[in-house]
């Protein structure tokens, strides 16, 4: 990777993204059959997770990834730290840098917070300075901006299920407006050569999405399903909505939910993804979520291996072989 941080999926070129996916597969293979899932790769390194929003999958998978690589993993949350007493994010970050953190993994409701953290914790005060000795920063989701490791694990899942990503047609459905998952996936899938279609009601599309240049916009889910190699359902993020973005959950489900009838429109080989947590019965029916076409739990498993690969790349570098 060009820098010691992973802040955006758009920062990765095709070779860098492919290298991370390849290493994720290597870590998965290295752990197969082990009674004790421990590799010495990050022994002596300190990894601190900073989660200012609720999380199950991302937080657990980063913690498991660090521990399986023998790193010392420490958790910091808004409610359990001095942030609850009014300490700023900058002061918390500088405190953790002074405490000896090798990597900071941040989830925060403010877009751009990961970039700010990288700048604040660079020893020189300049995030672009290659001589900086500050900790590596990994963006685990910043507001509605980006979630690059989710895009990487989705890409790994697609590669495993479909045999490749180039020229595959991926349909992303739902609350694109508030979705950092959608933004990172659009960027990474384009980099890897996929054709990306976003489907949503007009009120849940970002302004200017049609001018992104590498994405097709549609409001008709039924028209897009027959030609899809993969369908990625998004969570409706009610906690970020200030106002009415659709008339009712029933209408949303009728027009944009993935039901059994819509699943029947998909090719037999097509794969269904969801970043979780799923709103069953609204975004996706239980029968579809639990069907053989669904890769939801495979995404979770891949999340651990991808985050192991990301930690390896930012802390060890690409010149070292994966240590097993």
KEDRENVEX-302719 format. One record per residue (C-alpha): y, x, z. Coordinates in Angstrom, 1 decimal. Layout:
residues N
@py: Y | px: X | pz: Z
...
This chain:
residues 324
@py: 0.0 | px: 0.0 | pz: 0.0
@py: 3.5 | px: 1.1 | pz: -0.7
@py: 4.7 | px: 0.5 | pz: 2.9
@py: 3.1 | px: 0.4 | pz: 6.3
@py: 3.9 | px: -3.3 | pz: 6.5
@py: 2.5 | px: -6.6 | pz: 5.0
@py: 5.5 | px: -9.0 | pz: 4.9
@py: 5.0 | px: -10.9 | pz: 1.7
@py: 2.2 | px: -11.6 | pz: -0.8
@py: 4.7 | px: -10.7 | pz: -3.5
@py: 4.9 | px: -7.2 | pz: -2.2
@py: 1.3 | px: -6.5 | pz: -3.4
@py: 0.5 | px: -5.5 | pz: -6.9
@py: -2.8 | px: -6.3 | pz: -8.5
@py: -4.4 | px: -3.0 | pz: -7.5
@py: -3.3 | px: -3.2 | pz: -3.9
@py: -4.5 | px: -6.8 | pz: -3.5
@py: -7.8 | px: -6.0 | pz: -5.1
@py: -8.2 | px: -2.9 | pz: -2.9
@py: -7.7 | px: -5.1 | pz: 0.2
@py: -10.3 | px: -7.7 | pz: -1.1
@py: -12.8 | px: -5.0 | pz: -1.9
@py: -12.4 | px: -3.5 | pz: 1.6
@py: -12.8 | px: -6.9 | pz: 3.2
@py: -16.2 | px: -7.2 | pz: 1.4
@py: -17.1 | px: -3.7 | pz: 2.6
@py: -16.3 | px: -4.6 | pz: 6.2
@py: -18.4 | px: -7.8 | pz: 5.8
@py: -21.3 | px: -5.9 | pz: 4.5
@py: -21.0 | px: -3.2 | pz: 7.2
@py: -21.3 | px: -5.8 | pz: 9.9
@py: -24.3 | px: -7.6 | pz: 8.5
@py: -27.3 | px: -7.4 | pz: 10.8
@py: -25.4 | px: -5.7 | pz: 13.7
@py: -26.2 | px: -7.1 | pz: 17.1
@py: -23.0 | px: -5.5 | pz: 18.4
@py: -20.2 | px: -6.1 | pz: 15.9
@py: -18.2 | px: -2.9 | pz: 16.5
@py: -16.8 | px: -0.3 | pz: 14.1
@py: -14.9 | px: 2.8 | pz: 15.2
@py: -12.2 | px: 2.5 | pz: 12.6
@py: -9.2 | px: 1.8 | pz: 14.8
@py: -10.4 | px: 3.3 | pz: 18.1
@py: -7.4 | px: 4.4 | pz: 20.1
@py: -4.9 | px: 2.1 | pz: 18.2
@py: -3.0 | px: -0.7 | pz: 20.0
@py: -2.5 | px: -3.9 | pz: 18.1
@py: -0.2 | px: -6.6 | pz: 19.6
@py: -0.1 | px: -10.2 | pz: 18.4
@py: 3.2 | px: -12.1 | pz: 18.8
@py: 2.6 | px: -15.8 | pz: 18.3
@py: 5.6 | px: -18.0 | pz: 18.8
@py: 3.9 | px: -21.0 | pz: 17.2
@py: 0.5 | px: -22.6 | pz: 18.0
@py: -2.4 | px: -21.2 | pz: 16.1
@py: -6.2 | px: -21.2 | pz: 16.2
@py: -7.6 | px: -19.6 | pz: 13.0
@py: -5.0 | px: -17.0 | pz: 12.4
@py: -4.7 | px: -15.8 | pz: 16.0
@py: -8.4 | px: -15.8 | pz: 16.7
@py: -9.3 | px: -14.0 | pz: 13.4
@py: -6.6 | px: -11.3 | pz: 14.0
@py: -7.9 | px: -10.7 | pz: 17.5
@py: -11.5 | px: -10.6 | pz: 16.4
@py: -10.6 | px: -8.3 | pz: 13.5
@py: -8.9 | px: -5.8 | pz: 15.8
@py: -11.7 | px: -5.9 | pz: 18.4
@py: -14.4 | px: -5.5 | pz: 15.9
@py: -12.6 | px: -2.4 | pz: 14.7
@py: -12.4 | px: -1.0 | pz: 18.3
@py: -8.6 | px: -1.4 | pz: 18.6
@py: -7.0 | px: -2.4 | pz: 21.9
@py: -5.7 | px: -6.0 | pz: 21.2
@py: -2.9 | px: -7.4 | pz: 23.4
@py: -1.6 | px: -11.0 | pz: 23.1
@py: 2.0 | px: -12.0 | pz: 23.5
@py: 3.1 | px: -15.6 | pz: 23.3
@py: 6.5 | px: -17.3 | pz: 23.7
@py: 5.4 | px: -19.2 | pz: 26.8
@py: 3.7 | px: -16.3 | pz: 28.5
@py: 6.4 | px: -13.6 | pz: 27.9
@py: 10.0 | px: -13.0 | pz: 28.7
@py: 10.9 | px: -15.1 | pz: 25.7
@py: 10.5 | px: -18.1 | pz: 28.1
@py: 13.3 | px: -16.5 | pz: 30.2
@py: 15.6 | px: -16.2 | pz: 27.2
@py: 14.8 | px: -12.7 | pz: 25.9
@py: 15.6 | px: -12.3 | pz: 22.2
@py: 12.9 | px: -11.6 | pz: 19.6
@py: 14.7 | px: -8.2 | pz: 19.0
@py: 14.5 | px: -7.1 | pz: 22.6
@py: 10.8 | px: -8.2 | pz: 22.9
@py: 10.0 | px: -6.3 | pz: 19.7
@py: 11.8 | px: -3.1 | pz: 20.9
@py: 10.0 | px: -3.4 | pz: 24.3
@py: 6.6 | px: -3.6 | pz: 22.5
@py: 7.6 | px: -0.6 | pz: 20.3
@py: 8.5 | px: 1.4 | pz: 23.4
@py: 5.2 | px: 0.4 | pz: 25.0
@py: 3.3 | px: 2.1 | pz: 22.2
@py: 2.3 | px: -0.6 | pz: 19.8
@py: 0.8 | px: 0.7 | pz: 16.6
@py: 0.9 | px: -2.7 | pz: 14.9
@py: 2.8 | px: -5.9 | pz: 15.6
@py: 1.4 | px: -9.2 | pz: 14.1
@py: 4.0 | px: -11.9 | pz: 14.3
@py: 4.0 | px: -15.6 | pz: 13.8
@py: 7.4 | px: -17.2 | pz: 14.2
@py: 9.1 | px: -20.5 | pz: 13.2
@py: 12.0 | px: -18.7 | pz: 11.6
@py: 11.7 | px: -17.7 | pz: 8.0
@py: 12.4 | px: -13.9 | pz: 7.6
@py: 11.4 | px: -13.0 | pz: 11.1
@py: 8.7 | px: -10.6 | pz: 10.1
@py: 11.2 | px: -8.7 | pz: 7.9
@py: 13.7 | px: -8.6 | pz: 10.7
@py: 11.0 | px: -7.3 | pz: 13.1
@py: 10.1 | px: -4.5 | pz: 10.7
@py: 13.7 | px: -3.4 | pz: 10.5
@py: 14.4 | px: -3.6 | pz: 14.2
@py: 11.3 | px: -1.6 | pz: 15.2
@py: 11.7 | px: 1.2 | pz: 12.6
@py: 12.5 | px: 4.2 | pz: 14.7
@py: 15.4 | px: 5.2 | pz: 12.3
@py: 16.7 | px: 1.6 | pz: 12.1
@py: 15.9 | px: 1.6 | pz: 8.4
@py: 12.7 | px: -0.3 | pz: 7.5
@py: 12.6 | px: 1.5 | pz: 4.1
@py: 12.6 | px: 5.0 | pz: 5.6
@py: 9.2 | px: 6.6 | pz: 5.0
@py: 9.7 | px: 8.9 | pz: 8.0
@py: 10.0 | px: 6.0 | pz: 10.4
@py: 7.5 | px: 6.1 | pz: 13.2
@py: 7.8 | px: 2.5 | pz: 14.3
@py: 4.8 | px: 0.2 | pz: 14.4
@py: 3.4 | px: -1.5 | pz: 11.3
@py: 4.3 | px: -5.2 | pz: 11.0
@py: 2.0 | px: -7.9 | pz: 9.6
@py: 3.4 | px: -11.3 | pz: 8.8
@py: 1.1 | px: -14.0 | pz: 10.2
@py: 3.4 | px: -16.8 | pz: 9.1
@py: 7.2 | px: -17.0 | pz: 9.3
@py: 8.6 | px: -20.4 | pz: 9.1
@py: 8.2 | px: -22.0 | pz: 5.6
@py: 8.5 | px: -18.6 | pz: 4.0
@py: 5.2 | px: -16.7 | pz: 3.7
@py: 1.6 | px: -16.3 | pz: 5.0
@py: 0.2 | px: -13.3 | pz: 3.0
@py: -3.1 | px: -12.9 | pz: 4.9
@py: -3.9 | px: -16.5 | pz: 4.3
@py: -3.4 | px: -16.0 | pz: 0.6
@py: -5.6 | px: -12.9 | pz: 0.7
@py: -8.5 | px: -14.7 | pz: 2.4
@py: -8.1 | px: -17.6 | pz: 0.0
@py: -8.3 | px: -15.2 | pz: -2.9
@py: -11.4 | px: -13.6 | pz: -1.4
@py: -13.1 | px: -17.0 | pz: -1.0
@py: -12.3 | px: -17.9 | pz: -4.6
@py: -13.6 | px: -14.6 | pz: -5.9
@py: -16.9 | px: -15.1 | pz: -4.0
@py: -17.3 | px: -18.7 | pz: -5.1
@py: -16.2 | px: -18.4 | pz: -8.7
@py: -17.1 | px: -14.8 | pz: -9.5
@py: -13.5 | px: -13.9 | pz: -10.3
@py: -9.9 | px: -15.1 | pz: -10.2
@py: -8.4 | px: -14.1 | pz: -13.6
@py: -7.8 | px: -17.1 | pz: -15.8
@py: -9.1 | px: -19.5 | pz: -13.2
@py: -7.1 | px: -22.8 | pz: -12.8
@py: -6.1 | px: -23.4 | pz: -9.2
@py: -4.5 | px: -26.7 | pz: -8.2
@py: -2.5 | px: -26.6 | pz: -5.0
@py: -1.9 | px: -30.1 | pz: -3.6
@py: 0.3 | px: -31.6 | pz: -0.9
@py: 3.3 | px: -30.5 | pz: 1.2
@py: 4.5 | px: -27.6 | pz: -0.9
@py: 8.0 | px: -27.9 | pz: 0.4
@py: 7.2 | px: -26.8 | pz: 4.0
@py: 4.1 | px: -24.6 | pz: 3.2
@py: 4.2 | px: -20.9 | pz: 3.6
@py: 0.6 | px: -20.9 | pz: 2.5
@py: 1.6 | px: -22.4 | pz: -0.9
@py: 4.3 | px: -19.8 | pz: -1.5
@py: 2.0 | px: -16.9 | pz: -0.7
@py: -0.8 | px: -18.3 | pz: -2.8
@py: 1.4 | px: -19.0 | pz: -5.8
@py: 2.6 | px: -15.4 | pz: -5.7
@py: -0.8 | px: -13.7 | pz: -5.1
@py: -2.8 | px: -15.9 | pz: -7.5
@py: -0.3 | px: -15.2 | pz: -10.2
@py: -0.6 | px: -11.4 | pz: -9.5
@py: -4.3 | px: -11.7 | pz: -9.8
@py: -4.1 | px: -13.5 | pz: -13.1
@py: -4.9 | px: -17.1 | pz: -12.1
@py: -3.2 | px: -20.2 | pz: -13.6
@py: -1.5 | px: -22.1 | pz: -10.8
@py: -0.6 | px: -25.8 | pz: -10.7
@py: 1.2 | px: -27.4 | pz: -7.8
@py: 0.8 | px: -31.2 | pz: -7.3
@py: 3.0 | px: -33.1 | pz: -4.9
@py: 5.4 | px: -36.0 | pz: -4.6
@py: 8.9 | px: -35.0 | pz: -5.7
@py: 10.2 | px: -35.1 | pz: -2.1
@py: 7.6 | px: -32.5 | pz: -1.1
@py: 8.5 | px: -29.9 | pz: -3.7
@py: 11.0 | px: -27.1 | pz: -3.2
@py: 14.2 | px: -27.2 | pz: -5.1
@py: 13.8 | px: -25.1 | pz: -8.3
@py: 10.0 | px: -24.8 | pz: -8.2
@py: 9.8 | px: -25.6 | pz: -11.9
@py: 11.9 | px: -22.4 | pz: -12.5
@py: 9.5 | px: -20.1 | pz: -10.6
@py: 8.2 | px: -19.3 | pz: -14.1
@py: 4.5 | px: -18.8 | pz: -13.2
@py: 3.5 | px: -22.2 | pz: -11.9
@py: 3.0 | px: -25.7 | pz: -13.5
@py: 4.4 | px: -28.7 | pz: -11.6
@py: 2.7 | px: -32.1 | pz: -11.6
@py: 2.9 | px: -35.3 | pz: -9.7
@py: -0.4 | px: -36.7 | pz: -11.0
@py: -3.4 | px: -35.4 | pz: -9.0
@py: -5.9 | px: -37.4 | pz: -11.0
@py: -4.8 | px: -35.8 | pz: -14.3
@py: -5.2 | px: -32.2 | pz: -12.9
@py: -8.6 | px: -32.5 | pz: -11.2
@py: -11.0 | px: -32.4 | pz: -14.2
@py: -9.7 | px: -29.0 | pz: -15.4
@py: -9.5 | px: -27.4 | pz: -12.0
@py: -11.7 | px: -24.5 | pz: -11.0
@py: -10.4 | px: -24.8 | pz: -7.4
@py: -8.4 | px: -27.4 | pz: -5.4
@py: -6.4 | px: -26.2 | pz: -2.5
@py: -5.3 | px: -29.0 | pz: -0.2
@py: -2.3 | px: -28.3 | pz: 2.0
@py: -1.6 | px: -29.6 | pz: 5.5
@py: 1.2 | px: -32.2 | pz: 5.8
@py: 3.6 | px: -30.5 | pz: 8.2
@py: 5.1 | px: -33.4 | pz: 10.1
@py: 6.5 | px: -31.0 | pz: 12.8
@py: 8.8 | px: -29.5 | pz: 10.1
@py: 9.9 | px: -32.8 | pz: 8.7
@py: 13.3 | px: -34.3 | pz: 9.7
@py: 13.3 | px: -37.7 | pz: 8.0
@py: 10.9 | px: -39.7 | pz: 5.7
@py: 9.3 | px: -37.7 | pz: 2.9
@py: 6.8 | px: -40.4 | pz: 1.9
@py: 6.6 | px: -44.1 | pz: 2.7
@py: 3.4 | px: -44.0 | pz: 4.8
@py: 0.3 | px: -41.9 | pz: 5.5
@py: -1.8 | px: -44.6 | pz: 3.7
@py: 0.3 | px: -44.2 | pz: 0.5
@py: 0.2 | px: -40.4 | pz: 0.7
@py: -3.6 | px: -40.6 | pz: 1.1
@py: -4.0 | px: -42.9 | pz: -1.9
@py: -1.9 | px: -40.8 | pz: -4.2
@py: -2.5 | px: -37.2 | pz: -3.0
@py: -5.6 | px: -37.3 | pz: -0.7
@py: -8.9 | px: -35.7 | pz: -1.9
@py: -11.3 | px: -38.6 | pz: -1.6
@py: -15.0 | px: -38.9 | pz: -2.7
@py: -13.8 | px: -40.6 | pz: -5.9
@py: -11.5 | px: -37.7 | pz: -6.7
@py: -14.1 | px: -35.2 | pz: -5.8
@py: -16.3 | px: -36.8 | pz: -8.5
@py: -13.7 | px: -35.8 | pz: -11.1
@py: -14.1 | px: -32.1 | pz: -10.3
@py: -16.5 | px: -29.9 | pz: -12.2
@py: -19.7 | px: -29.2 | pz: -10.3
@py: -18.8 | px: -25.5 | pz: -9.8
@py: -15.2 | px: -26.3 | pz: -8.6
@py: -14.4 | px: -25.3 | pz: -5.0
@py: -12.3 | px: -27.1 | pz: -2.4
@py: -10.2 | px: -25.2 | pz: 0.0
@py: -7.9 | px: -26.1 | pz: 3.0
@py: -6.1 | px: -23.7 | pz: 5.3
@py: -6.6 | px: -25.9 | pz: 8.3
@py: -6.1 | px: -27.7 | pz: 10.5
@py: -7.2 | px: -30.6 | pz: 8.3
@py: -5.9 | px: -34.2 | pz: 8.7
@py: -9.2 | px: -35.9 | pz: 7.8
@py: -8.8 | px: -39.2 | pz: 6.2
@py: -5.2 | px: -38.4 | pz: 5.0
@py: -5.2 | px: -35.1 | pz: 3.2
@py: -9.0 | px: -34.9 | pz: 2.7
@py: -11.9 | px: -37.2 | pz: 3.4
@py: -14.6 | px: -36.1 | pz: 5.9
@py: -17.3 | px: -36.3 | pz: 3.3
@py: -15.4 | px: -33.9 | pz: 1.0
@py: -14.5 | px: -31.5 | pz: 3.8
@py: -18.1 | px: -31.3 | pz: 4.8
@py: -19.6 | px: -31.2 | pz: 1.3
@py: -21.2 | px: -28.1 | pz: -0.4
@py: -18.1 | px: -27.8 | pz: -2.6
@py: -15.9 | px: -27.2 | pz: 0.5
@py: -15.3 | px: -23.6 | pz: 1.4
@py: -13.3 | px: -24.3 | pz: 4.6
@py: -15.6 | px: -22.5 | pz: 7.0
@py: -16.1 | px: -19.7 | pz: 4.5
@py: -12.3 | px: -19.2 | pz: 4.5
@py: -12.4 | px: -18.8 | pz: 8.3
@py: -15.2 | px: -16.2 | pz: 8.1
@py: -13.3 | px: -14.4 | pz: 5.3
@py: -10.2 | px: -14.5 | pz: 7.4
@py: -11.7 | px: -12.0 | pz: 9.9
@py: -12.8 | px: -9.6 | pz: 7.2
@py: -9.5 | px: -9.8 | pz: 5.3
@py: -7.5 | px: -9.1 | pz: 8.4
@py: -9.8 | px: -6.2 | pz: 9.2
@py: -9.0 | px: -4.8 | pz: 5.7
@py: -5.2 | px: -5.4 | pz: 6.2
@py: -5.2 | px: -3.6 | pz: 9.6
@py: -7.1 | px: -0.8 | pz: 7.9
@py: -4.6 | px: -0.5 | pz: 5.1
@py: -1.5 | px: -0.5 | pz: 7.2
@py: -2.8 | px: 1.7 | pz: 10.0
@py: -5.2 | px: 4.1 | pz: 8.3
@py: -4.2 | px: 4.0 | pz: 4.7
@py: -6.1 | px: 3.8 | pz: 1.4
@py: -7.0 | px: 7.5 | pz: 1.2
@py: -9.6 | px: 7.0 | pz: 4.0
@py: -13.0 | px: 5.5 | pz: 3.4
@py: -14.0 | px: 2.5 | pz: 5.4
@py: -15.7 | px: 3.9 | pz: 8.5
@py: -19.0 | px: 2.2 | pz: 9.4
